[in-house]
């Protein structure tokens, strides 16, 4: 068993208490990924499939077993001297390097399966990264909703004091209290969104208890990155496991052609024979050679050559897909960066200042309730949009890491 699969198996069959102990404290993204690699059952299934494919290498390397044939004729119960016995030991001898090419084909099949496993893991890692960002965003949005609800609760309390002092009417107080339902609804929706994000991440990790204690820790910030776009193309073609699998499939198809040609070579069976007929003993050799007038493995020879053509076409298609994914990911990254810069540079600060000024004016009776509510909504929408833009930028970087088969974030 390979070392990388051994770690998967050890994590898969670890006790549930151990898994839960790892999830009882807030996890960073590397810790979540490590936990998923050891507990995700789908990943473990892929690892087992890989080991099953690797076992074919053992089968491919096996030599033909010798065969023992024993026959007795004219056996007499009254006279043992009339027994006619024959003992024959024979073995199939392969020609054309069949065993060598079987091993080569099986080894390349394992290489393709390993790249397929890596590609599955790559997709799982992307899903976990995006789910991790979603949970961080949901936590931040819940914190904002709770803060807005609490701030507005102070406004409601102040308005009740003003109503008691006769500064505002009962109708205006009722309108103020009615607006509190919006903030309560925002908080409830944010709580639900965080619960859904937590459940989604736990399912990707492979934890099935869906505990409310499961938590993550991280920042919705994007570190400064130095991305060499001129090298990303070569890095993607050198690291993308799905493309590497398509490339190795071409090599396997070439090996299958050599195996099919080798299987067209004529094998023979050679053996040694001992025969006893009454008091007489005989020894000899046997040689069996099939006369391949009709079946010379023509069908497999043709099939493997057509499979090679198909594999080469699939490799070209995979190459084009890698480059297309890279261009789309770079375009998404550029768009996400521009949107994030808008909020980082101007919009968020303006929304904060507008809210502060309008809130101050409203509490001192210099502006209307509608203006104050509108300012709160604009700030809330801007704050949510800023955080969403940061999450979008993080996901764009994760997507670029995904399409290049590398890791761009430290």
C-alpha positions as CSV (number, residue, x, y, z in Angstrom):
1,X,0.0,0.0,0.0
2,X,1.3,3.5,-0.9
3,X,2.2,5.9,1.9
4,X,-0.2,8.6,0.8
5,X,-3.2,6.2,0.9
6,X,-2.1,4.8,4.3
7,X,-2.7,8.2,5.9
8,X,-6.2,8.4,4.4
9,X,-7.0,4.9,5.7
10,X,-5.7,5.7,9.2
11,X,-7.9,8.8,9.3
12,X,-10.9,7.1,7.9
13,X,-10.9,4.4,10.5
14,X,-10.0,6.6,13.4
15,X,-12.6,6.8,16.2
16,X,-15.4,9.3,16.1
17,X,-14.3,10.8,19.4
18,X,-10.9,11.7,17.9
19,X,-12.5,13.4,14.9
20,X,-14.8,15.4,17.1
21,X,-12.0,16.5,19.4
22,X,-10.3,18.1,16.4
23,X,-13.5,19.9,15.6
24,X,-14.2,21.3,19.1
25,X,-11.9,24.3,18.7
26,X,-12.0,26.9,15.9
27,X,-10.1,25.5,12.9
28,X,-7.9,27.4,10.5
29,X,-8.2,26.6,6.8
30,X,-5.1,24.3,6.8
31,X,-6.5,22.4,9.8
32,X,-9.8,22.0,8.0
33,X,-8.1,20.7,4.9
34,X,-6.0,18.3,6.9
35,X,-9.1,17.0,8.7
36,X,-10.9,16.5,5.4
37,X,-8.0,14.6,3.9
38,X,-8.2,12.1,6.8
39,X,-12.0,11.9,7.2
40,X,-13.7,12.6,3.9
41,X,-15.2,9.2,2.9
42,X,-15.3,10.1,-0.8
43,X,-11.6,10.8,-0.8
44,X,-11.0,7.6,1.0
45,X,-13.1,5.8,-1.6
46,X,-10.9,7.2,-4.4
47,X,-7.8,6.1,-2.5
48,X,-9.2,2.6,-2.3
49,X,-10.0,2.6,-6.0
50,X,-6.4,3.7,-6.7
51,X,-5.1,0.8,-4.6
52,X,-7.4,-1.6,-6.5
53,X,-5.9,-0.3,-9.7
54,X,-2.4,-0.7,-8.4
55,X,-3.1,-4.4,-7.6
56,X,-3.4,-5.0,-11.3
57,X,0.4,-4.5,-11.5
58,X,0.8,-7.7,-9.4
59,X,-1.5,-9.6,-11.8
60,X,0.3,-8.3,-14.8
61,X,3.7,-9.5,-13.5
62,X,2.6,-13.0,-12.8
63,X,4.0,-15.8,-14.9
64,X,2.1,-18.8,-16.2
65,X,1.8,-21.6,-13.7
66,X,3.2,-25.0,-14.7
67,X,0.7,-27.8,-15.2
68,X,0.8,-31.3,-14.0
69,X,-1.2,-34.0,-15.8
70,X,-1.6,-37.5,-14.6
71,X,-3.4,-40.3,-16.4
72,X,-3.9,-44.0,-15.7
73,X,-5.4,-46.5,-18.2
74,X,-6.3,-50.2,-18.1
75,X,-6.1,-50.3,-14.3
76,X,-6.5,-53.9,-13.1
77,X,-7.6,-54.7,-9.6
78,X,-6.0,-58.1,-9.7
79,X,-2.7,-57.3,-11.4
80,X,-0.9,-54.1,-10.7
81,X,1.7,-54.9,-13.4
82,X,-0.8,-54.0,-16.1
83,X,-1.1,-50.3,-15.0
84,X,-0.5,-47.8,-17.7
85,X,0.5,-44.4,-16.1
86,X,1.5,-41.1,-17.6
87,X,2.9,-38.1,-15.8
88,X,3.3,-34.8,-17.7
89,X,4.6,-31.5,-16.4
90,X,4.3,-28.6,-18.9
91,X,4.3,-24.8,-18.9
92,X,3.3,-22.0,-21.2
93,X,6.2,-19.9,-22.5
94,X,5.2,-16.5,-23.7
95,X,6.9,-14.8,-26.6
96,X,7.0,-11.2,-27.7
97,X,7.8,-9.7,-24.2
98,X,4.1,-10.0,-23.3
99,X,4.8,-9.9,-19.5
100,X,7.0,-6.8,-19.9
101,X,4.3,-4.9,-21.8
102,X,1.6,-6.0,-19.4
103,X,3.5,-4.6,-16.5
104,X,4.1,-1.4,-18.4
105,X,0.4,-1.0,-19.3
106,X,-0.7,-1.8,-15.7
107,X,1.9,0.7,-14.3
108,X,0.7,3.5,-16.5
109,X,-2.9,2.7,-15.6
110,X,-1.9,3.2,-12.0
111,X,-0.3,6.5,-12.9
112,X,-3.5,7.6,-14.6
113,X,-5.5,6.5,-11.6
114,X,-3.2,8.5,-9.3
115,X,-3.7,11.7,-11.3
116,X,-7.5,11.0,-11.2
117,X,-7.2,10.8,-7.4
118,X,-5.2,14.0,-7.3
119,X,-7.9,15.7,-9.5
120,X,-10.6,14.6,-7.1
121,X,-8.7,15.9,-4.2
122,X,-8.1,19.2,-6.1
123,X,-11.9,19.6,-6.6
124,X,-12.5,18.7,-2.9
125,X,-9.9,21.3,-1.7
126,X,-11.6,24.0,-3.9
127,X,-15.0,23.2,-2.5
128,X,-13.7,23.3,1.1
129,X,-11.9,26.6,0.5
130,X,-15.1,28.2,-1.0
131,X,-17.2,26.7,1.8
132,X,-14.7,28.0,4.4
133,X,-14.9,31.5,2.9
134,X,-18.7,31.2,2.9
135,X,-18.7,30.4,6.6
136,X,-16.4,33.3,7.4
137,X,-18.6,35.6,5.4
138,X,-21.7,34.3,7.2
139,X,-20.1,34.8,10.5
140,X,-19.1,38.4,9.6
141,X,-22.6,39.1,8.2
142,X,-24.2,37.8,11.4
143,X,-21.9,40.0,13.5
144,X,-22.9,43.0,11.4
145,X,-26.6,42.1,11.7
146,X,-26.3,41.7,15.5
147,X,-24.5,45.0,15.7
148,X,-27.1,46.8,13.6
149,X,-29.9,45.2,15.6
150,X,-28.3,46.4,18.9
151,X,-27.6,49.9,17.6
152,X,-31.2,50.2,16.4
153,X,-32.4,48.9,19.7
154,X,-30.7,51.9,21.3
155,X,-32.5,54.1,18.9
156,X,-35.8,52.6,19.8
157,X,-35.0,53.1,23.5
158,X,-34.0,56.7,22.9
159,X,-37.2,57.2,21.0
160,X,-39.3,55.9,23.8
161,X,-37.6,58.4,26.1
162,X,-38.4,61.2,23.6
163,X,-42.0,60.0,23.4
164,X,-42.3,60.0,27.2
165,X,-41.0,63.6,27.1
166,X,-43.5,64.5,24.5
167,X,-40.9,65.2,21.7
168,X,-42.4,62.7,19.3
169,X,-45.8,61.4,18.6
170,X,-47.1,57.9,19.3
171,X,-47.4,57.3,15.6
172,X,-43.7,58.1,15.0
173,X,-42.7,55.8,17.9
174,X,-44.8,53.0,16.4
175,X,-43.1,53.5,13.1
176,X,-39.7,53.4,14.7
177,X,-40.6,50.2,16.6
178,X,-42.0,48.6,13.5
179,X,-38.6,49.1,11.7
180,X,-37.0,47.0,14.4
181,X,-38.5,43.9,12.7
182,X,-36.2,44.5,9.7
183,X,-33.1,44.3,11.9
184,X,-34.5,41.3,13.8
185,X,-35.2,39.5,10.4
186,X,-31.7,40.3,9.2
187,X,-30.2,38.8,12.3
188,X,-32.4,35.6,12.0
189,X,-31.5,35.3,8.3
190,X,-27.8,35.7,9.0
191,X,-28.0,33.0,11.7
192,X,-29.7,30.6,9.3
193,X,-27.1,31.4,6.6
194,X,-24.3,30.7,9.1
195,X,-25.9,27.4,10.2
196,X,-26.2,26.3,6.5
197,X,-22.6,27.3,5.8
198,X,-21.4,25.4,8.9
199,X,-23.3,22.2,7.9
200,X,-22.0,22.4,4.3
201,X,-18.4,22.7,5.5
202,X,-18.8,19.8,8.0
203,X,-20.2,17.6,5.2
204,X,-17.3,18.3,3.0
205,X,-14.8,17.6,5.8
206,X,-16.6,14.2,6.5
207,X,-18.1,14.9,10.0
208,X,-21.6,13.6,10.3
209,X,-22.7,14.8,13.7
210,X,-23.1,18.4,12.4
211,X,-22.3,19.9,15.7
212,X,-23.0,23.6,16.5
213,X,-19.7,23.6,18.2
214,X,-17.9,23.3,14.9
215,X,-16.3,26.6,14.2
216,X,-13.6,28.2,12.0
217,X,-11.2,31.1,12.5
218,X,-9.8,33.3,9.8
219,X,-9.9,36.8,8.3
220,X,-11.8,38.0,5.3
221,X,-8.7,39.7,4.0
222,X,-6.6,39.2,0.9
223,X,-2.8,39.3,1.4
224,X,-0.6,41.0,-1.1
225,X,0.2,38.6,-3.9
226,X,2.8,38.6,-6.6
227,X,1.3,36.6,-9.4
228,X,3.6,36.0,-12.5
229,X,0.9,35.5,-15.1
230,X,3.5,34.6,-17.8
231,X,4.4,31.5,-15.8
232,X,0.9,30.4,-14.9
233,X,0.3,28.8,-18.3
234,X,3.3,26.5,-18.0
235,X,2.6,25.8,-14.3
236,X,-1.0,24.8,-15.1
237,X,0.1,22.4,-17.8
238,X,2.8,21.0,-15.6
239,X,0.6,20.6,-12.5
240,X,-3.1,20.1,-13.5
241,X,-3.8,16.5,-12.6
242,X,-6.7,16.1,-15.1
243,X,-4.4,17.2,-17.9
244,X,-1.6,14.9,-16.6
245,X,-4.1,12.1,-16.6
246,X,-5.0,12.7,-20.2
247,X,-1.3,12.9,-21.1
248,X,-0.5,9.7,-19.3
249,X,-3.5,8.0,-21.0
250,X,-1.7,8.6,-24.3
251,X,1.4,6.9,-23.0
252,X,-0.8,4.0,-21.7
253,X,-2.5,3.7,-25.1
254,X,1.0,3.5,-26.7
255,X,1.9,0.7,-24.3
256,X,-1.4,-1.1,-25.1
257,X,-0.4,-1.1,-28.7
258,X,2.9,-2.8,-27.9
259,X,1.0,-5.3,-25.7
260,X,-1.5,-6.0,-28.5
261,X,1.3,-6.6,-31.0
262,X,3.0,-8.9,-28.5
263,X,-0.2,-10.8,-27.9
264,X,-0.1,-11.5,-31.6
265,X,3.1,-13.5,-31.2
266,X,2.7,-17.3,-31.0
267,X,3.3,-18.8,-27.6
268,X,4.2,-22.5,-27.0
269,X,3.8,-25.1,-24.3
270,X,6.8,-27.3,-23.5
271,X,6.8,-30.1,-21.0
272,X,8.5,-33.3,-19.9
273,X,6.7,-36.6,-19.7
274,X,7.2,-39.9,-17.9
275,X,5.2,-43.0,-18.8
276,X,5.1,-46.5,-17.3
277,X,3.4,-49.3,-19.2
278,X,3.6,-52.4,-17.1
279,X,7.3,-53.2,-16.6
280,X,8.3,-50.7,-19.3
281,X,9.3,-47.1,-18.6
282,X,9.4,-44.2,-21.0
283,X,10.5,-40.6,-20.9
284,X,10.0,-37.8,-23.4
285,X,9.2,-34.2,-24.1
286,X,6.1,-32.5,-25.4
287,X,5.8,-29.3,-27.4
288,X,2.5,-27.6,-28.2
289,X,2.4,-24.8,-30.8
290,X,-1.0,-23.2,-31.8
291,X,-1.4,-22.7,-35.5
292,X,-2.6,-19.2,-35.7
293,X,-4.1,-19.2,-39.1
294,X,-7.1,-17.1,-38.2
295,X,-6.7,-15.4,-34.8
296,X,-3.6,-13.2,-34.7
297,X,-5.1,-10.7,-32.4
298,X,-6.1,-8.4,-35.3
299,X,-9.1,-6.9,-33.4
300,X,-7.0,-5.8,-30.4
301,X,-4.3,-4.4,-32.6
302,X,-6.9,-2.3,-34.4
303,X,-8.7,-1.3,-31.2
304,X,-5.6,-0.1,-29.4
305,X,-4.6,2.0,-32.4
306,X,-8.0,3.7,-32.5
307,X,-7.8,4.2,-28.7
308,X,-4.5,5.9,-29.1
309,X,-6.0,8.3,-31.7
310,X,-8.8,9.0,-29.3
311,X,-6.4,9.5,-26.4
312,X,-4.4,12.0,-28.3
313,X,-7.6,13.9,-29.2
314,X,-8.6,13.9,-25.5
315,X,-5.2,15.2,-24.5
316,X,-5.5,18.1,-26.9
317,X,-9.0,18.8,-25.6
318,X,-7.7,18.7,-22.0
319,X,-4.9,21.1,-22.9
320,X,-7.4,23.5,-24.4
321,X,-9.6,23.2,-21.4
322,X,-6.7,24.1,-19.1
323,X,-5.9,27.2,-21.0
324,X,-9.5,28.2,-21.2
325,X,-10.0,27.7,-17.5
326,X,-6.8,29.8,-16.8
327,X,-8.1,32.7,-19.0
328,X,-11.5,32.7,-17.3
329,X,-10.0,32.5,-13.9
330,X,-7.7,35.5,-14.6
331,X,-10.6,37.5,-16.0
332,X,-12.6,36.7,-12.8
333,X,-9.7,37.7,-10.6
334,X,-9.3,41.0,-12.5
335,X,-13.0,41.7,-12.1
336,X,-13.0,40.8,-8.4
337,X,-10.0,43.0,-7.7
338,X,-11.6,46.0,-9.3
339,X,-14.8,45.5,-7.4
340,X,-12.9,45.1,-4.1
341,X,-10.8,48.2,-4.7
342,X,-14.0,50.2,-5.2
343,X,-15.2,49.4,-1.7
344,X,-11.8,49.5,0.0
345,X,-11.0,52.9,-1.5
346,X,-14.1,55.0,-1.2
347,X,-17.6,53.5,-0.9
348,X,-17.4,51.9,2.5
349,X,-15.9,55.0,4.2
350,X,-18.5,57.2,2.7
351,X,-21.3,54.9,3.8
352,X,-19.9,54.9,7.4
353,X,-19.7,58.7,7.4
354,X,-23.2,59.2,6.1
355,X,-24.6,56.9,8.7
356,X,-22.8,58.6,11.5
357,X,-23.9,62.1,10.4
358,X,-27.6,61.1,9.7
359,X,-27.8,59.2,13.0
360,X,-26.4,62.2,14.9
361,X,-28.8,64.5,13.1
362,X,-31.8,62.2,13.8
363,X,-31.1,61.9,17.5
364,X,-31.0,65.6,17.8
365,X,-34.2,66.1,15.8
366,X,-32.5,67.6,12.7
367,X,-33.6,64.9,10.2
368,X,-36.5,62.6,9.6
369,X,-37.0,59.0,10.5
370,X,-37.1,58.0,6.8
371,X,-33.7,59.6,6.2
372,X,-32.3,57.8,9.1
373,X,-33.7,54.4,8.1
374,X,-32.5,55.0,4.6
375,X,-29.0,55.8,5.8
376,X,-29.0,52.6,7.9
377,X,-30.0,50.5,4.9
378,X,-27.4,52.1,2.7
379,X,-24.7,51.4,5.2
380,X,-25.9,47.8,5.7
381,X,-26.0,47.2,2.0
382,X,-22.6,48.8,1.4
383,X,-21.0,46.8,4.3
384,X,-22.5,43.6,3.0
385,X,-21.3,44.4,-0.6
386,X,-17.8,45.1,0.7
387,X,-17.6,41.8,2.5
388,X,-19.1,40.0,-0.4
389,X,-16.5,41.6,-2.7
390,X,-13.7,40.5,-0.4
391,X,-15.1,36.9,-0.3
392,X,-15.4,37.0,-4.1
393,X,-11.8,38.1,-4.4
394,X,-10.7,35.3,-2.1
395,X,-12.7,32.7,-4.1
396,X,-11.2,34.1,-7.3
397,X,-7.7,33.4,-6.0
398,X,-8.8,30.0,-4.8
399,X,-10.2,29.4,-8.3
400,X,-7.0,30.4,-9.9
401,X,-5.1,28.1,-7.6
402,X,-7.6,25.4,-8.7
403,X,-7.2,25.9,-12.4
404,X,-3.4,26.0,-12.2
405,X,-3.1,23.0,-9.8
406,X,-0.9,25.2,-7.5
407,X,-1.4,27.1,-4.3
408,X,-1.2,30.9,-4.7
409,X,-2.2,31.9,-1.1
410,X,0.5,31.5,1.5
